[in-house]
Amino acid sequence: NIGHNLPVIEGLFSKCKANVLAVEYRGFGVSVVFDDVTEEGLLKDAQAAHDWYRQQGLDDLPLVLYGKGIGGAVAIGLMKNCLDQTVGVPGMASAHRPSALVVENAPCSMAEIVLSRFPLAKHVRTLLKPPLLFDEWRSERRLGDIGRSSQAPLVQFLCSAKDEVFPPLAHTKRLFRTAMYWMEETVSLCEFVGGHDDIPIGNEAEKLWSTLNTFFTKVSERGLPWLQQVQAAQLAQQAALEAALASENAKDKASSEAAEAPTATRPPAAADENGAVSSRVALFCSQCGDKFANDSARFCSQCGAKRDGS
């Protein structure tokens, strides 16, 4: 619910100088309740919000996805979808990739949520998948897919040590370890005391804003992924044009040198002691293609044309 997160929204704006687009999914707060309040439905809502953002002409600003709890799983899913949509797309289309991801107290997967709440479910762990589980929320696998991308984002994990909803060892810290395996240089973790909803309350608030300000600075210094890609494409295009120009210059030079070279002349026809033309002059008539009868023939017996070189 947006109302529950107003302290974070206000702090992001006032402490971090960030513009905030807050999204309330279907079934939460005052949003309309659809029949499909599911993983697929929530990801559709997140994608709709992202598509709306893209239409506002703000592609020159880095986009950071921030998700808490299930929202963290949604943010991870949206990040993967955005990367999938722009794989192999050159130029400005890559502007629509988010630059970074902030994950706060998020679940590892629905199966791990069940195991955290019902430890005895470990005996039927292999059954914790569809159709028994309607939603899977496989954030750990999605993070692996994100990490294997050529444009892996910066990722900041925020973890409450006493999170009673998603125990950190089974969820947030496990996600952090997975991200570290694939994106070691772009991942960081900050731990806080307190429970699931205690960030940013009390003394931990300043620690949160300091952590996020440091992270946002890294995002700005790293630059927009699409801008980096566009610049690389421009350099590659310039190199290709220079190579094409050099090739054309080489061809022109070769043609000029060939034109200036002395023209080769046909050697005189060889003749025997009787003056007959040797077969080295021409074996076939240039007019009709018929073969000359013998070496001494000077005219074609078929069409009467004079033998070349005679």
Buried (B, 14 or more C-beta within 10 A) or exposed (E): EEEEBEEBBEBBEEBBEBEBEEBBBBBBEEBEEEEEBBBEBBBBBBBEBBEEBBEEEEBEBBBBBBBBBBBBBBBBBBBBBBBEBBEEEEEEEBBBBBBBBBBBBBBBBBBBBBBBEEEEBEEEEEEBEEEEBEBBBBBBBBBBBBBEBEBBBBBBBBBBBEBEBBBBEBBBBBBBBBBBEBBEEBBBBBBBEBBBBBBBEEEBBEBBBEBBBEBBEBBEEBEBBBBEBBEEBEEEEEEEEEEEEEEEEEEEEEEEEEEEEEEEEEEEBEBEEEEBBEEEBBEEBEEEEEEBEEBBBEBBEBEEEEBBBB
